Amino acid sequence: MKKDLVSIKDLAEEEIRLILSTAFSFKDVLKRDIKKVPALRGKTMVNLFFEPSTRTRTSFELAQKRLSADVLNFSVPASSVVKGESLLDTIRTIQSYGADYIVLRHPCSGTPHFLSKIVSASVINAGDGINEHPTQALLDAFTIQEKKGTLEGLEVAIVGDIMHSRVARSNSLCLSALGAKVRFVGPPTLMPVHIPKGVKVFYNLQEGITGVDVIMSLRVQKERMDSAFFPSEREYFKLYGITFERLSRADSGAIVMHPGPMNRGIEISSEVADSDRAVILDQVTNGIAVRMAVLYLVGRDNA
Amino acid sequence: MTKELLNKKDIERIISRIAHEIVERNKGAEGLCLVGIQRGGVHLAKRLSAKIWEIEAIKLPFGSLDISLYRDDINMNKPQPVLRKTDIPFDISGRRLILIDDVLFTGRSIRSAMDALMDMGRPSHIQLAVLVDRGHRELPIRADYVGKNIPTAKAENIEVCLEEEGLEDRVLIQTP
């Protein structure tokens, strides 16, 4: 794999498959009594989060610790960024610590790409603005493969606030590369201008999820909405919320995913979220194994 | 230049002898378990298990071990090895564990394997069985059961071909 993982586009199809198969081995490690291997002992990893995050940051941190790396966490409210330090100066400081890996989340799209060009450390994108979130897409692909056996030929509906979703963007690239057929389902106001090649668009939820094998519900990202994209949360739920009644339109074995954090009663009903159709907590567990695989493989020549 | 060191018949005899040695030295097969190092060691461990069944009529617990995550050359820019399955479906604590590999060379793989095993439990003993010992140890490690000692030059390459990999059973030495 290349030095950095900034976008799913950095990965060839074989590399995506290598990450997934490696993650299956790491998942076995996580089931042991001693859930730790010395694979990246002595490596320094810095988690640099310019946006609030609970699960992605803790998931990366746990993955790093399971690989025996030394971990440093920077989060913006507690760092000198609030004192006015520029991104470049923060990065240079981190570089001086001898960091081997930098995991970056930033509200501006393209920041990880910029950073990857100026540091020698491996840069892993943990979400940049509305652009990409590659490790989320990989863990979603892993979870689908685990539950369904394969991604080849599966129909996957990504539902909700597509426009503001880096998860939707990375997932459409990753799932298509692995042979799944992706649909975007959501209100026209939340549909991106550019639709990736091969992705079908539906504005009607019932139509959009008919016969699908996977429903991926997305969070309505209110913090990124600078104007009114839909009249009310109640109306949004009425038209686009995932409920049991609607789920019956999908394949009888369809699974429901959500990248978290969920807004219950807006994009998904509590009943569905807590049912055995939902694999939301499996996604969290798998995230650790997949991030271990990414950290283990990034920057190394393929065998 | 390639030369054949062991043929199918030789390997068969070695497996049979080592199986007998293991049983003799441990006074039976009670409480033993076999763990093969991916990949050659796993195939050899399966053959040993079958042989011990013939001799003692005991089915030994059997596991496979991948050592990639415990290697000490991760910083030496070697190509990334593919992670294979580690599957030890029993508790190794308190057992006599026979570790099996195809070729014993620097001893570093065995060091990695022992570290990996220690993370999974505390075997009462670990004994090492190898098909070929080619010398050039870099660590204080020796095998308890050796198929064949083969003096080699460091630049030479030993290739173990096994039927399980779709090849004819034999051991080759390649001299550059």
Boltz contact constraints between the chains, C-beta under 6 A:
constraints:
  - contact:
      token1: [A, 22]
      token2: [B, 83]
      max_distance: 6.0
  - contact:
      token1: [A, 25]
      token2: [B, 83]
      max_distance: 6.0
  - contact:
      token1: [A, 34]
      token2: [B, 119]
      max_distance: 6.0
  - contact:
      token1: [A, 37]
      token2: [B, 69]
      max_distance: 6.0
  - contact:
      token1: [A, 38]
      token2: [B, 70]
      max_distance: 6.0
  - contact:
      token1: [A, 39]
      token2: [B, 69]
      max_distance: 6.0
  - contact:
      token1: [A, 300]
      token2: [B, 80]
      max_distance: 6.0
  - contact:
      token1: [A, 301]
      token2: [B, 79]
      max_distance: 6.0
  - contact:
      token1: [A, 303]
      token2: [B, 79]
      max_distance: 6.0
  - contact:
      token1: [A, 303]
      token2: [B, 80]
      max_distance: 6.0
  - contact:
      token1: [A, 303]
      token2: [B, 81]
      max_distance: 6.0
  - contact:
      token1: [A, 303]
      token2: [B, 82]
      max_distance: 6.0
